Amino acid sequence: MQVQAYLTFDGRCEEAIDFYRKAVGAKVEMMMRFKESPEPHPPGMLPPGSENKVMHAALRIGDTQILASDGMCRGVEHSKFEGFSLSLEAGNEADADRLFAALGDGGQVQMPMGKTFFAKRFGVVADRFGVSWLVIVPGEA
């Protein structure tokens, strides 16, 4: 059994994918637009002009696959991602600082990067899409 994060960006998925490519080196493994669907969508399901929006995408960040979509493309300006975070383990302190800064570009720091009792470096930042990221360099066991 496998559990994966599936992020819905309500019309901003392609923008988010481009951001994650630059910020954390995400690689697009698969992307399908609504117009490429082998089955037609029920009338009224999507707003007019949504045919080029992302129906489904798979991104690879390190060893992890994240799934993403534009969802129903209702155009909510700021989606709220609440109740979960994505944890990103960096290889060293410099990497952690770089990733934290890249993810925080246009976002909001929730806990500044610093040394903690459980990590060499740890910080929490919400990116410009509202997704919360925990960036960590684990401490010695």
Backbone bond lengths (Angstrom), bond angles and torsions (degrees), N, CA, C in turn:
res aa  C-N    CA-C-N  psi(-1)  N-CA   C-N-CA  omega(-1)  CA-C   N-CA-C  phi
1 M - - - 1.436 - - 1.521 108.97 -
2 Q 1.323 115.88 143.51 1.456 121.25 -179.94 1.529 109.04 -134.20
3 V 1.321 116.94 140.45 1.454 122.41 175.77 1.526 107.25 -115.42
4 Q 1.330 117.45 131.64 1.450 121.80 179.75 1.519 110.43 -128.22
5 A 1.317 115.77 149.44 1.461 120.64 173.82 1.525 108.55 -77.16
6 Y 1.340 116.43 136.44 1.458 122.53 175.81 1.521 106.98 -125.29
7 L 1.325 116.39 110.81 1.453 122.43 -175.74 1.528 110.18 -99.32
8 T 1.317 117.05 132.54 1.459 122.63 178.92 1.524 108.36 -113.52
9 F 1.329 116.83 123.24 1.457 122.69 -172.66 1.523 114.58 -107.03
10 D 1.303 118.42 7.03 1.461 123.59 172.73 1.525 113.52 46.36
11 G 1.334 115.40 50.95 1.454 120.35 175.76 1.519 114.57 101.79
12 R 1.346 118.45 -5.13 1.470 121.39 -178.05 1.531 112.51 -116.77
13 C 1.321 117.68 20.22 1.462 121.51 -173.64 1.533 112.17 -62.14
14 E 1.309 117.95 -46.29 1.460 119.56 -177.69 1.539 110.62 -63.80
15 E 1.316 116.83 -38.06 1.464 121.68 175.37 1.531 109.87 -61.88
16 A 1.326 116.85 -43.15 1.467 121.43 178.71 1.529 110.44 -64.21
17 I 1.315 117.86 -42.97 1.468 121.39 179.11 1.523 109.92 -59.33
18 D 1.331 117.37 -46.95 1.470 120.82 178.78 1.526 110.90 -59.99
19 F 1.333 116.04 -41.88 1.464 120.80 178.48 1.525 110.88 -61.39
20 Y 1.344 118.04 -47.27 1.463 121.27 -178.41 1.532 112.04 -68.61
21 R 1.330 117.55 -29.34 1.470 120.22 173.62 1.523 109.65 -58.98
22 K 1.331 115.79 -48.56 1.466 120.54 -177.80 1.528 111.97 -74.03
23 A 1.320 117.65 -42.99 1.471 121.25 -173.35 1.523 113.25 -72.39
24 V 1.325 118.00 -44.60 1.469 120.58 -173.90 1.529 113.72 -129.35
25 G 1.330 117.21 13.00 1.464 120.14 177.01 1.512 114.46 70.68
26 A 1.335 117.63 28.59 1.470 120.67 179.16 1.527 110.41 -60.34
27 K 1.310 115.24 142.91 1.466 121.73 177.51 1.527 107.77 -116.90
28 V 1.326 116.32 131.57 1.465 121.00 178.93 1.521 108.03 -80.85
29 E 1.315 115.93 118.09 1.469 120.72 178.36 1.527 111.13 -91.81
30 M 1.321 115.25 -27.82 1.463 119.97 -178.02 1.514 108.55 -162.06
31 M 1.332 117.50 140.95 1.461 121.13 173.94 1.521 108.99 -150.48
32 M 1.335 115.83 129.73 1.455 121.90 178.07 1.522 108.79 -126.59
33 R 1.307 115.30 130.89 1.461 120.80 177.05 1.536 108.85 -90.22
34 F 1.322 116.41 159.35 1.466 120.09 -178.78 1.525 111.32 -56.67
35 K 1.332 117.56 -37.28 1.469 120.50 -178.61 1.531 112.42 -67.49
36 E 1.326 117.47 -15.96 1.466 121.77 -179.31 1.526 112.86 -93.41
37 S 1.314 117.15 -1.00 1.460 121.10 -178.71 1.529 110.67 -62.00
38 P 1.339 117.83 135.45 1.466 120.08 178.42 1.536 112.63 -71.67
39 E 1.346 116.82 -14.70 1.460 120.62 178.83 1.526 109.18 -121.58
40 P 1.326 117.75 139.76 1.468 119.53 178.82 1.529 110.49 -69.49
41 H 1.325 115.66 148.91 1.460 120.87 177.26 1.520 108.93 -84.38
42 P 1.327 117.43 148.68 1.469 120.26 178.15 1.532 110.48 -58.57
43 P 1.329 117.35 143.43 1.464 120.53 178.91 1.532 110.83 -55.34
44 G 1.334 115.73 137.15 1.456 121.08 178.04 1.520 115.07 82.01
45 M 1.338 117.45 -4.48 1.464 119.86 -178.99 1.530 111.25 -67.24
46 L 1.333 115.90 -40.31 1.459 121.46 -178.00 1.521 110.14 -119.15
47 P 1.332 117.41 145.26 1.460 119.47 175.98 1.534 110.86 -65.28
48 P 1.328 118.32 151.59 1.471 120.84 176.33 1.532 109.96 -55.98
49 G 1.327 116.44 142.70 1.460 121.19 -179.90 1.514 114.30 88.01
50 S 1.322 117.89 6.38 1.472 121.13 -178.09 1.520 113.88 -91.22
51 E 1.323 117.24 1.43 1.464 119.81 -173.63 1.533 113.69 -60.80
52 N 1.333 118.62 -27.36 1.469 121.18 179.41 1.520 113.24 -92.04
53 K 1.314 117.21 -0.11 1.465 120.67 178.70 1.530 109.51 -74.40
54 V 1.339 115.84 162.30 1.465 121.88 -175.01 1.530 110.54 -83.13
55 M 1.329 115.56 116.09 1.457 121.20 176.49 1.529 109.90 -77.17
56 H 1.344 115.85 -41.51 1.465 120.55 -179.15 1.523 108.72 -159.41
57 A 1.335 115.28 138.36 1.466 120.88 175.41 1.516 109.27 -142.54
58 A 1.318 115.22 151.83 1.461 122.57 175.22 1.522 107.40 -124.40
59 L 1.325 115.79 124.25 1.460 121.95 179.60 1.515 109.43 -114.86
60 R 1.311 116.25 144.96 1.466 121.44 175.82 1.528 107.41 -109.81
61 I 1.330 115.78 121.40 1.456 122.15 174.19 1.519 105.76 -120.48
62 G 1.318 116.61 106.43 1.467 120.48 -173.54 1.520 109.25 62.77
63 D 1.330 116.39 -123.89 1.464 120.95 -179.72 1.523 112.59 -94.91
64 T 1.330 117.55 4.69 1.461 121.13 -172.38 1.523 111.79 -111.19
65 Q 1.310 115.14 139.45 1.459 120.60 174.37 1.529 108.71 -100.92
66 I 1.335 115.63 129.10 1.461 123.49 175.73 1.523 106.74 -113.59
67 L 1.314 116.96 135.87 1.466 121.59 178.59 1.520 108.46 -102.07
68 A 1.342 116.35 149.60 1.468 119.89 -176.26 1.520 110.65 -150.72
69 S 1.341 114.89 158.72 1.463 121.56 -178.75 1.522 109.67 -159.02
70 D 1.325 115.48 163.74 1.460 120.92 170.07 1.520 110.74 -85.99
71 G 1.322 117.83 -4.48 1.461 120.85 179.83 1.517 111.26 63.78
72 M 1.312 116.30 -133.36 1.464 121.41 -177.34 1.534 112.86 -91.55
73 C 1.340 117.13 3.55 1.474 122.29 175.03 1.516 112.92 54.66
74 R 1.292 117.54 44.08 1.464 121.07 -178.32 1.521 112.27 -79.96
75 G 1.341 116.98 -10.40 1.448 119.88 174.84 1.505 115.53 80.27
76 V 1.320 117.72 23.28 1.456 120.07 174.92 1.523 106.61 -62.33
77 E 1.337 116.69 125.54 1.450 119.68 -172.47 1.518 113.25 -63.18
78 H 1.322 118.20 -43.21 1.459 120.50 -178.71 1.519 109.25 -130.56
79 S 1.331 115.18 103.14 1.456 118.94 174.66 1.515 108.60 -66.85
80 K 1.317 116.49 144.88 1.464 120.53 176.76 1.515 108.02 -107.51
81 F 1.308 115.48 116.63 1.446 121.05 175.07 1.524 105.97 -97.29
82 E 1.315 116.65 108.19 1.455 120.31 -176.85 1.521 110.58 -125.53
83 G 1.317 114.99 149.78 1.458 120.42 173.55 1.508 115.15 86.20
84 F 1.334 117.80 4.25 1.455 119.69 176.13 1.521 108.96 -156.20
85 S 1.324 115.59 162.96 1.461 122.74 175.23 1.519 107.57 -141.83
86 L 1.323 115.76 157.94 1.453 121.08 171.44 1.524 106.69 -100.57
87 S 1.326 117.12 130.88 1.456 121.80 -179.85 1.520 108.68 -100.69
88 L 1.331 115.38 129.97 1.457 121.78 -176.50 1.524 108.56 -122.15
89 E 1.345 116.73 112.67 1.459 121.47 -179.25 1.523 109.47 -89.86
90 A 1.325 115.85 119.30 1.462 121.55 179.27 1.522 110.21 -92.34
91 G 1.325 116.58 156.39 1.460 121.36 -177.97 1.514 114.39 -75.63
92 N 1.339 116.08 -26.91 1.461 120.06 -179.55 1.526 109.07 -157.91
93 E 1.331 115.67 174.97 1.456 120.72 -175.85 1.526 112.46 -62.60
94 A 1.325 117.61 -41.91 1.465 121.10 -179.45 1.527 110.49 -63.14
95 D 1.337 116.52 -42.78 1.472 121.03 176.78 1.530 110.67 -60.78
96 A 1.313 116.07 -43.85 1.462 120.60 -179.32 1.529 110.42 -60.05
97 D 1.332 116.47 -45.67 1.463 120.42 179.92 1.525 111.15 -62.83
98 R 1.333 117.14 -41.38 1.467 121.86 179.60 1.528 111.26 -64.32
99 L 1.333 116.93 -46.80 1.463 121.38 179.89 1.526 110.96 -64.45
100 F 1.317 116.59 -42.50 1.462 121.89 179.73 1.527 110.25 -60.68
101 A 1.324 116.47 -45.58 1.469 120.75 179.38 1.531 110.96 -64.92
102 A 1.324 117.08 -41.85 1.468 120.50 -178.96 1.528 111.02 -65.38
103 L 1.316 116.66 -44.20 1.470 120.13 179.19 1.522 111.40 -68.25
104 G 1.322 116.95 -30.46 1.454 121.24 -178.55 1.518 114.62 -81.29
105 D 1.339 117.57 -6.86 1.461 120.70 179.21 1.524 110.07 -63.15
106 G 1.313 116.46 109.27 1.465 121.01 -176.97 1.511 113.12 84.61
107 G 1.323 116.74 2.44 1.467 121.76 -179.77 1.512 111.35 -108.00
108 Q 1.343 115.22 -152.54 1.457 119.94 -176.96 1.523 110.28 -142.56
109 V 1.328 115.68 126.45 1.465 121.29 177.24 1.527 108.36 -70.71
110 Q 1.326 115.71 127.03 1.462 121.07 177.66 1.525 110.77 -99.71
111 M 1.337 116.29 -31.88 1.468 122.85 174.05 1.523 106.15 -148.61
112 P 1.324 118.11 117.52 1.469 120.28 -177.69 1.531 111.61 -60.37
113 M 1.334 115.46 152.66 1.460 120.77 176.71 1.517 109.42 -63.69
114 G 1.323 115.83 140.10 1.453 120.60 177.16 1.511 111.34 -175.64
115 K 1.313 115.93 173.79 1.463 121.73 176.69 1.527 107.66 -80.61
116 T 1.330 115.94 140.34 1.461 121.06 177.02 1.526 108.59 -130.58
117 F 1.312 116.57 174.88 1.465 120.07 178.46 1.525 111.76 -67.15
118 F 1.330 117.86 -20.26 1.468 120.90 -177.13 1.523 113.51 -110.19
119 A 1.343 118.52 -3.99 1.460 119.96 -176.27 1.528 111.37 -150.59
120 K 1.345 114.07 148.87 1.468 119.24 173.44 1.533 109.60 -66.76
121 R 1.337 116.66 -37.02 1.466 123.58 176.87 1.516 106.89 -145.68
122 F 1.325 115.69 138.42 1.465 120.46 177.42 1.523 108.54 -156.13
123 G 1.321 115.24 138.56 1.453 121.14 175.30 1.514 109.93 -160.58
124 V 1.326 115.96 161.42 1.470 121.76 -179.84 1.521 108.11 -127.67
125 V 1.320 115.57 131.18 1.463 121.41 -179.65 1.522 109.48 -139.83
126 A 1.327 116.71 138.19 1.466 121.54 172.02 1.524 106.40 -94.97
127 D 1.328 117.02 125.83 1.458 119.38 -179.47 1.529 110.66 -75.53
128 R 1.311 116.99 -179.50 1.473 121.51 -175.70 1.526 113.15 -64.63
129 F 1.313 117.64 -12.01 1.467 121.81 178.33 1.524 111.52 -98.48
130 G 1.339 116.74 -3.89 1.458 121.27 179.98 1.518 114.29 92.74
131 V 1.338 117.62 1.44 1.462 120.94 178.45 1.527 108.42 -77.31
132 S 1.324 116.87 128.73 1.454 122.68 -179.61 1.535 109.75 -87.92
133 W 1.345 115.81 129.65 1.464 122.78 -179.86 1.518 109.58 -119.14
134 L 1.326 117.46 130.46 1.458 123.47 171.74 1.523 105.89 -100.69
135 V 1.311 117.43 113.33 1.458 121.78 179.76 1.528 107.46 -102.43
136 I 1.348 115.84 127.71 1.463 119.51 -172.29 1.534 112.23 -142.16
137 V 1.318 114.76 143.48 1.450 123.10 163.26 1.528 103.77 -116.51
138 P 1.334 117.90 105.97 1.461 120.01 -174.58 1.527 112.35 -57.85
139 G 1.328 114.64 150.47 1.457 121.60 175.43 1.509 110.02 -79.62
140 E 1.309 115.52 177.20 1.465 120.97 176.96 1.518 108.86 -69.19
141 A 1.315 116.18 142.57 1.462 120.96 -179.63 1.513 111.61 -69.52
